[in-house]
Structure formats: C-alpha cells, structure tokens
Amino acid sequence: MKRNAFTLIELLVVIAIIAILAAILFPVFAQARASARKTACLSNMKQITMGMLQYLQDYDERFPGWNWGFFCNGGNNGLPRDSAAFWTMAIYPYVKNDGVYQCQDDPLQWNDA
C-alpha cells in the first residue's frame, strides 16, 4: 500500500515549525525597519545641518532671525509669522527637499492646507 498524502500530524508539525519561524523573524524585521527609519532621520538631520552651515557661510556666520515678520509695519510681506516655518524658508535654497523636515515616525502628518 502506497501513501500519497500527508498525515494530519505531519501537517501540524509543518504548521508549527512555520509559526515558530514567523515568531522569531517578525521582531527581527521590525527591528530592521526601525533601524532603517532611524538612519533616514539621521540623514535628514545631516541635510538640515548642512543647509544651515551653508546659510551661515553666506550670511557672515549669523543664524536666521527668529521671526522677520515681527519687524514689519503690518501687511503681508510673504514671510511666515512662525519661527519654525521661517528658518525652514531661510535655508530652503540650500535644502530643497521638503521631506527632510519630517520624521517618518512622527504621527503628525504635514499637509499643504
């Protein structure tokens, strides 16, 4: 008598082995993903730093003011009133990739609104 099929025990053993391997590998993949995101954030910070250093070189070692809009006499001169938005605009000619200003792990997403 020749058997062509697997027994129930053999199938359960194979499924158990696959489940154990998955349980071992999922945390490893999650750790690798977290490490990749950390590397991306560090790269973004380096690009922002390089942009700021280039800005400093062009403007006699002076950092961007905290808010240029504070000194205007009213009206909209096109400059942001928010200091964080201001310095991002100040170094924009040096860092033209908008993606560097947001960490991938940040739950808050930027939009154009």
Residue pairs with C-beta under 8 A, 6 or more apart in sequence:
6 14
37 103
37 104
37 105
40 104
41 103
41 104
41 105
44 99
44 100
44 101
44 103
47 95
47 97
47 100
48 91
48 95
48 100
48 101
50 94
50 95
51 91
51 94
51 95
52 63
52 91
52 94
54 91
54 94
55 63
55 64
55 90
55 91
55 94
56 62
56 63
63 87
64 86
64 87
64 90
64 91
65 86
66 83
66 86
67 81
67 82
67 83
67 86
68 77
68 79
68 86
69 77
69 79
69 80
69 81
69 86
70 81
72 79
79 86
79 89
80 86
80 89
88 101
101 110
102 109
102 110
